[in-house]
Amino acid sequence: MAKKVVATLKSADAKQFTKVIKAVKTSKGSYSFEERVVSKDMANDFLK
């Protein structure tokens, strides 16, 4: 599956995308990870 995502992100027509991983604290006090593929412009907004 990762190869498919990388191939899609490298296409010449598409915008520049990046995969962002963010640690999110759950209600129990542990951490889980949220992954999302976003454009480079929106990456900083996702991490806030």
Backbone as numpy.savetxt, mean C-alpha at the origin, in Angstrom:
# Nx Ny Nz CAx CAy CAz Cx Cy Cz
1.02 -14.19 -6.42 0.20 -13.00 -6.42 1.06 -11.75 -6.42
2.16 -11.76 -5.73 3.03 -10.59 -5.68 3.57 -10.26 -7.06
3.90 -11.27 -7.85 4.42 -11.03 -9.18 3.38 -10.32 -10.04
2.13 -10.68 -9.87 1.06 -10.06 -10.65 0.93 -8.58 -10.28
1.03 -8.25 -9.01 0.93 -6.86 -8.57 2.10 -6.05 -9.11
3.30 -6.59 -9.04 4.48 -5.89 -9.52 4.38 -5.65 -11.02
3.92 -6.63 -11.77 3.78 -6.47 -13.21 2.76 -5.40 -13.54
1.69 -5.31 -12.78 0.67 -4.29 -13.00 1.20 -2.91 -12.67
1.99 -2.80 -11.63 2.51 -1.50 -11.20 3.56 -0.95 -12.16
4.20 -1.81 -12.92 5.26 -1.38 -13.80 4.80 -1.09 -15.22
3.51 -1.18 -15.52 3.05 -0.93 -16.88 3.29 0.53 -17.25
3.59 0.78 -18.50 3.98 2.12 -18.95 2.82 3.10 -18.90
1.59 2.63 -19.10 0.43 3.52 -19.15 0.00 4.00 -17.77
0.24 3.19 -16.77 -0.29 3.45 -15.43 0.47 4.58 -14.74
-0.19 5.16 -13.74 0.46 6.12 -12.86 1.50 5.38 -12.03
2.30 6.11 -11.32 3.28 5.50 -10.43 2.56 5.09 -9.15
2.58 3.80 -8.86 1.93 3.26 -7.67 2.97 2.68 -6.72
2.60 2.58 -5.46 3.46 1.97 -4.47 2.60 1.18 -3.49
3.18 0.15 -2.90 2.47 -0.66 -1.91 2.85 -0.12 -0.53
1.85 0.24 0.27 2.06 0.85 1.57 1.56 -0.11 2.65
2.38 -0.30 3.68 2.01 -1.16 4.81 2.03 -0.30 6.07
0.92 -0.33 6.82 0.76 0.52 8.01 0.39 -0.35 9.20
1.04 -0.13 10.34 0.71 -0.84 11.58 -0.45 -0.13 12.26
-1.49 -0.88 12.60 -2.69 -0.33 13.22 -2.90 -1.03 14.55
-3.10 -0.26 15.62 -3.33 -0.83 16.95 -4.79 -1.24 17.08
-5.04 -2.48 17.50 -6.41 -2.97 17.67 -6.92 -2.62 19.05
-8.19 -2.89 19.29 -8.80 -2.59 20.58 -8.22 -3.44 21.71
-7.66 -4.60 21.39 -7.06 -5.48 22.40 -5.65 -5.05 22.78
-5.08 -4.09 22.05 -3.74 -3.62 22.36 -2.66 -4.20 21.47
-3.01 -5.16 20.63 -2.02 -5.73 19.71 -2.02 -4.94 18.40
-1.07 -5.22 17.54 -0.96 -4.52 16.27 -1.29 -5.45 15.12
-1.96 -4.91 14.12 -2.20 -5.62 12.88 -1.69 -4.73 11.75
-1.53 -5.28 10.58 -0.99 -4.54 9.46 -2.03 -4.35 8.39
-2.11 -3.14 7.86 -3.03 -2.80 6.79 -2.20 -2.51 5.55
-2.47 -3.25 4.47 -1.73 -3.08 3.22 -2.65 -2.47 2.18
-2.09 -1.58 1.39 -2.88 -0.95 0.33 -1.94 -0.52 -0.79
-2.41 -0.62 -2.03 -1.67 -0.13 -3.19 -2.27 1.22 -3.56
-1.46 2.27 -3.45 -1.93 3.62 -3.72 -0.95 4.34 -4.63
-1.40 5.45 -5.21 -0.49 6.25 -6.03 0.53 6.92 -5.13
1.66 7.29 -5.70 2.72 7.90 -4.89 2.25 9.20 -4.24
1.34 9.91 -4.89 0.83 11.16 -4.34 0.03 10.93 -3.07
-0.67 9.82 -2.97 -1.56 9.54 -1.84 -0.88 8.74 -0.72
0.37 8.33 -0.89 1.04 7.48 0.09 1.18 8.16 1.44
1.58 9.42 1.46 1.74 10.14 2.74 0.40 10.35 3.44
-0.68 10.57 2.68 -2.00 10.73 3.27 -2.46 9.44 3.93
-2.13 8.30 3.35 -2.52 7.00 3.92 -1.80 6.74 5.24
-0.56 7.17 5.36 0.22 6.90 6.56 -0.12 7.82 7.74
-0.86 8.86 7.51 -1.23 9.79 8.61 -2.38 9.25 9.41
